Amino acid sequence: MEQKERKLELEALKEEEGKEKKKLPIEFLSDVELEFEVILGKAKCTIRDLLSLSTGSIVELDRSTGEALDLLMNGELFAKCEVLVMDEKFGVRITEIIDPEDK
């Protein structure tokens, strides 16, 4: 759906707002794009250590092999997942959806 059409729909809904309150169907949001990130791990280092890094340097992360990775949706923790390799590309399998109350 084009943005112009969506804007017209929103304007129409605003006009009707005074008449009666309408809830938008969830399908209204189906074209909204979200950004997913998978966090493999984190590390801290001093500036001295950072300056000593070069091609081939190894940086140890805070995650263990086999430990679930964090899947972020628009920067917020959404799920835990594991890494897969499919046709020479990485993918993830969601192993747990995080309850919003547990964040």
N, CA, C and O of each residue as an XYZ file, in Angstrom:
412
protein
N       0.860     -1.171      0.000
C       0.000      0.000      0.000
C       0.906      1.232      0.000
O       1.883      1.297      0.745
N       0.586      2.150     -0.796
C       1.371      3.369     -0.916
C       1.193      4.237      0.324
O       0.165      4.169      0.998
N       2.202      5.052      0.619
C       2.126      5.921      1.800
C       1.010      6.935      1.661
O       0.365      7.284      2.650
N       0.770      7.415      0.443
C      -0.282      8.405      0.226
C      -1.645      7.808      0.599
O      -2.469      8.463      1.237
N      -1.867      6.551      0.189
C      -3.127      5.872      0.507
C      -3.264      5.678      2.022
O      -4.340      5.865      2.589
N      -2.152      5.301      2.663
C      -2.180      5.091      4.114
C      -2.491      6.404      4.825
O      -3.239      6.421      5.802
N      -1.910      7.520      4.327
C      -2.156      8.829      4.927
C      -3.634      9.189      4.806
O      -4.231      9.712      5.748
N      -4.225      8.905      3.635
C      -5.649      9.182      3.443
C      -6.497      8.351      4.404
O      -7.490      8.837      4.946
N      -6.095      7.084      4.614
C      -6.838      6.237      5.552
C      -6.764      6.803      6.967
O      -7.761      6.836      7.688
N      -5.567      7.249      7.354
C      -5.411      7.820      8.695
C      -6.252      9.083      8.855
O      -6.877      9.288      9.896
N      -6.269      9.924      7.829
C      -7.076     11.141      7.888
C      -8.557     10.794      8.010
O      -9.290     11.436      8.763
N      -8.994      9.779      7.268
C     -10.388      9.355      7.346
C     -10.724      8.842      8.744
O     -11.805      9.108      9.270
N      -9.789      8.105      9.338
C     -10.018      7.604     10.692
C     -10.081      8.746     11.703
O     -10.877      8.703     12.641
N      -9.244      9.765     11.515
C      -9.269     10.919     12.417
C     -10.605     11.649     12.336
O     -11.140     12.099     13.349
N     -11.138     11.761     11.114
C     -12.436     12.425     10.933
C     -13.531     11.665     11.664
O     -14.429     12.265     12.255
N     -13.451     10.340     11.619
C     -14.467      9.508     12.262
C     -14.256      9.424     13.771
O     -15.153      8.996     14.497
N     -13.081      9.827     14.249
C     -12.742      9.708     15.661
C     -13.762     10.408     16.550
O     -14.127      9.901     17.611
N     -14.216     11.577     16.110
C     -15.199     12.315     16.897
C     -16.533     11.601     16.959
O     -17.265     11.742     17.939
N     -16.860     10.839     15.932
C     -18.129     10.132     15.872
C     -18.134      8.922     16.805
O     -19.014      8.785     17.654
N     -17.163      8.067     16.641
C     -17.049      6.882     17.489
C     -15.612      6.380     17.436
O     -14.938      6.515     16.414
N     -15.152      5.811     18.521
C     -13.778      5.309     18.576
C     -13.728      3.957     17.877
O     -14.521      3.062     18.168
N     -12.775      3.825     16.943
C     -12.582      2.569     16.238
C     -11.195      2.039     16.538
O     -10.231      2.802     16.611
N     -11.098      0.751     16.708
C      -9.811      0.110     16.878
C      -9.309     -0.306     15.500
O     -10.058     -0.827     14.674
N      -8.024     -0.063     15.277
C      -7.433     -0.470     14.013
C      -7.186     -1.974     14.028
O      -6.734     -2.517     15.036
N      -7.477     -2.646     12.928
C      -7.175     -4.077     12.868
C      -5.661     -4.278     12.817
O      -4.935     -3.426     12.305
N      -5.192     -5.399     13.345
C      -3.758     -5.686     13.374
C      -3.175     -5.719     11.961
O      -1.989     -5.442     11.780
N      -3.975     -6.049     10.977
C      -3.515     -6.086      9.595
C      -3.047     -4.712      9.118
O      -2.274     -4.621      8.165
N      -3.501     -3.661      9.761
C      -3.107     -2.304      9.410
C      -1.589     -2.127      9.566
O      -0.984     -1.298      8.886
N      -0.990     -2.900     10.453
C       0.442     -2.796     10.723
C       1.284     -3.792      9.933
O       2.506     -3.815     10.078
N       0.658     -4.608      9.107
C       1.378     -5.703      8.461
C       2.497     -5.255      7.526
O       3.400     -6.049      7.262
N       2.487     -4.042      7.019
C       3.533     -3.563      6.118
C       4.633     -2.778      6.831
O       5.562     -2.302      6.178
N       4.549     -2.633      8.141
C       5.565     -1.903      8.899
C       6.835     -2.757      8.954
O       6.786     -3.929      9.328
N       7.970     -2.161      8.577
C       9.226     -2.891      8.573
C       9.907     -2.811      9.940
O       9.903     -1.766     10.590
N      10.487     -3.928     10.358
C      11.205     -4.022     11.620
C      12.638     -4.466     11.336
O      12.896     -5.177     10.365
N      13.551     -4.045     12.179
C      14.943     -4.438     12.019
C      15.304     -5.455     13.092
O      15.099     -5.216     14.282
N      15.842     -6.586     12.662
C      16.279     -7.626     13.577
C      17.796     -7.640     13.643
O      18.468     -7.455     12.628
N      18.339     -7.858     14.838
C      19.773     -8.009     15.041
C      19.993     -9.233     15.905
O      19.204     -9.517     16.806
N      21.062     -9.955     15.630
C      21.448    -11.082     16.468
C      22.767    -10.705     17.128
O      23.735    -10.357     16.451
N      22.794    -10.777     18.437
C      23.987    -10.416     19.201
C      24.761    -11.697     19.511
O      24.315    -12.534     20.296
N      25.918    -11.832     18.884
C      26.761    -13.009     19.073
C      27.449    -12.976     20.423
O      27.657    -14.016     21.048
N      27.798    -11.793     20.869
C      28.460    -11.636     22.162
C      29.030    -10.244     22.292
O      28.980     -9.448     21.354
N      29.571     -9.954     23.458
C      30.152     -8.641     23.733
C      31.516     -8.831     24.379
O      31.824     -9.889     24.929
N      32.320     -7.790     24.299
C      33.632     -7.808     24.937
C      33.984     -6.397     25.375
O      33.547     -5.421     24.765
N      34.772     -6.295     26.430
C      35.295     -5.010     26.880
C      36.812     -5.060     26.763
O      37.431     -6.105     26.961
N      37.396     -3.916     26.440
C      38.846     -3.852     26.380
C      39.298     -2.429     26.650
O      38.514     -1.481     26.596
N      40.570     -2.309     26.938
C      41.146     -0.986     27.147
C      41.518     -0.393     25.795
O      41.574     -1.106     24.793
N      41.766      0.878     25.769
C      42.208      1.513     24.520
C      43.536      0.910     24.087
O      43.774      0.750     22.890
N      44.409      0.571     25.040
C      45.690     -0.056     24.706
C      45.458     -1.359     23.947
O      46.099     -1.621     22.929
N      44.514     -2.187     24.464
C      44.214     -3.454     23.797
C      43.602     -3.211     22.415
O      43.921     -3.918     21.459
N      42.736     -2.227     22.314
C      42.105     -1.897     21.038
C      43.152     -1.495     20.001
O      43.089     -1.924     18.849
N      44.110     -0.674     20.414
C      45.148     -0.202     19.498
C      46.100     -1.322     19.075
O      46.777     -1.215     18.052
N      46.148     -2.384     19.857
C      47.039     -3.497     19.502
C      46.374     -4.512     18.572
O      47.038     -5.444     18.119
N      45.095     -4.358     18.281
C      44.405     -5.291     17.387
C      44.893     -5.104     15.955
O      45.175     -3.989     15.517
N      44.984     -6.210     15.246
C      45.359     -6.171     13.829
C      44.673     -7.337     13.130
O      43.996     -8.144     13.767
N      44.853     -7.416     11.837
C      44.271     -8.514     11.073
C      44.725     -9.836     11.679
O      45.920    -10.051     11.885
N      43.782    -10.712     11.962
C      44.094    -12.008     12.549
C      43.983    -12.037     14.062
O      44.040    -13.110     14.662
N      43.823    -10.871     14.695
C      43.655    -10.839     16.151
C      42.356    -11.541     16.534
O      41.381    -11.525     15.783
N      42.360    -12.150     17.697
C      41.172    -12.840     18.199
C      40.643    -12.074     19.403
O      41.400    -11.729     20.310
N      39.342    -11.809     19.409
C      38.690    -11.122     20.515
C      37.746    -12.123     21.178
O      36.843    -12.654     20.531
N      37.956    -12.377     22.459
C      37.112    -13.315     23.192
C      35.813    -12.621     23.589
O      35.828    -11.522     24.143
N      34.694    -13.276     23.301
C      33.371    -12.733     23.637
C      32.865    -13.339     24.939
O      33.426    -14.311     25.443
N      31.807    -12.760     25.474
C      31.258    -13.193     26.760
C      30.290    -14.369     26.660
O      29.687    -14.742     27.666
N      30.126    -14.956     25.490
C      29.207    -16.091     25.311
C      29.976    -17.387     25.150
O      31.073    -17.412     24.592
N      29.386    -18.457     25.646
C      29.965    -19.794     25.494
C      29.411    -20.445     24.238
O      28.341    -20.077     23.755
N      30.143    -21.406     23.720
C      29.675    -22.178     22.576
C      28.373    -22.875     22.963
O      28.286    -23.476     24.034
N      27.378    -22.800     22.114
C      26.104    -23.452     22.390
C      25.139    -22.622     23.204
O      23.976    -22.998     23.353
N      25.597    -21.496     23.737
C      24.712    -20.620     24.517
C      23.782    -19.869     23.572
O      24.201    -19.439     22.498
N      22.528    -19.711     23.967
C      21.547    -19.008     23.137
C      21.981    -17.560     22.903
O      22.533    -16.913     23.793
N      21.726    -17.072     21.708
C      22.058    -15.695     21.338
C      20.841    -14.812     21.521
O      19.711    -15.300     21.530
N      21.062    -13.516     21.665
C      19.963    -12.552     21.795
C      19.509    -12.104     20.416
O      20.330    -11.756     19.567
N      18.208    -12.113     20.198
C      17.609    -11.587     18.979
C      16.886    -10.306     19.359
O      15.933    -10.326     20.138
N      17.346     -9.188     18.802
C      16.746     -7.895     19.101
C      15.834     -7.478     17.957
O      16.148     -7.701     16.788
N      14.719     -6.880     18.298
C      13.802     -6.326     17.300
C      13.727     -4.835     17.577
O      13.273     -4.416     18.642
N      14.171     -4.040     16.620
C      14.248     -2.578     16.778
C      14.978     -2.204     18.069
O      14.571     -1.284     18.779
N      16.054     -2.924     18.361
C      16.896     -2.609     19.504
C      16.447     -3.170     20.839
O      17.135     -2.976     21.841
N      15.318     -3.858     20.885
C      14.788     -4.421     22.133
C      14.864     -5.940     22.090
O      14.593     -6.552     21.056
N      15.236     -6.553     23.226
C      15.306     -8.006     23.300
C      13.932     -8.598     23.002
O      12.937     -8.248     23.636
N      13.897     -9.502     22.023
C      12.649    -10.107     21.572
C      12.638    -11.617     21.814
O      11.621    -12.191     22.204
N      13.807    -12.256     21.573
C      13.845    -13.713     21.661
C      15.276    -14.187     21.881
O      16.229    -13.415     21.769
N      15.405    -15.473     22.198
C      16.681    -16.176     22.232
C      16.708    -17.077     21.011
O      15.668    -17.575     20.578
N      17.897    -17.289     20.452
C      17.967    -18.076     19.222
C      19.295    -18.806     19.116
O      20.211    -18.576     19.907
N      19.388    -19.694     18.124
C      20.629    -20.383     17.821
C      20.952    -20.166     16.347
O      20.056    -19.977     15.524
N      22.236    -20.196     16.029
C      22.691    -19.916     14.661
C      22.590    -21.173     13.805
O      22.875    -22.280     14.263
N      22.182    -20.981     12.560
C      22.135    -22.048     11.556
C      22.897    -21.581     10.322
O      23.045    -20.381     10.093
N      23.377    -22.534      9.533
C      23.966    -22.206      8.236
C      23.091    -22.874      7.192
O      22.886    -24.088      7.222
N      22.571    -22.064      6.259
C      21.664    -22.570      5.224
C      22.144    -22.050      3.881
O      22.171    -20.839      3.659
N      22.524    -22.954      2.979
C      22.969    -22.560      1.645
C      24.016    -21.448      1.693
O      23.900    -20.441      0.994
N      25.031    -21.642      2.521
C      26.149    -20.711      2.658
C      25.764    -19.350      3.240
O      26.520    -18.388      3.110
N      24.614    -19.264      3.870
C      24.188    -18.033      4.560
C      23.828    -18.399      5.988
O      23.420    -19.524      6.279
N      23.990    -17.414      6.881
C      23.596    -17.626      8.261
C      22.105    -17.395      8.427
O      21.505    -16.588      7.718
N      21.520    -18.107      9.365
C      20.130    -17.911      9.751
C      20.041    -18.192     11.246
O      21.031    -18.579     11.868
N      18.877    -18.003     11.813
C      18.685    -18.308     13.230
C      17.398    -19.094     13.425
O      16.439    -18.954     12.666
N      17.403    -19.922     14.458
C      16.201    -20.633     14.885
C      15.821    -20.046     16.244
O      16.626    -20.047     17.175
N      14.601    -19.549     16.348
C      14.139    -18.984     17.617
C      13.867    -20.128     18.582
O      13.125    -21.063     18.278
N      14.485    -20.031     19.748
C      14.319    -21.075     20.760
C      13.435    -20.634     21.917
O      12.904    -21.465     22.653
N      13.278    -19.308     22.077
C      12.445    -18.795     23.171
C      12.018    -17.362     22.845
O      12.849    -16.526     22.491
N      10.731    -17.088     22.964
C      10.223    -15.718     22.846
C      10.242    -15.129     24.255
O       9.759    -15.752     25.200
N      10.801    -13.931     24.391
C      10.923    -13.295     25.702
C       9.607    -12.608     26.070
O       9.079    -11.798     25.308
N       9.092    -12.944     27.244
C       7.882    -12.296     27.764
C       8.206    -10.830     28.061
O       9.176    -10.559     28.769
N       7.426     -9.877     27.544
C       7.712     -8.458     27.786
C       7.825     -8.105     29.272
O       8.533     -7.163     29.627
N       7.145     -8.840     30.132
C       7.208     -8.572     31.566
C       8.541     -9.006     32.178
O       8.892     -8.559     33.270
N       9.292     -9.878     31.480
C      10.573    -10.380     31.992
C      11.749     -9.505     31.574
O      12.886     -9.789     31.953
N      11.508     -8.468     30.817
C      12.617     -7.627     30.322
C      13.129     -6.715     31.398
O      14.056     -5.941     31.161
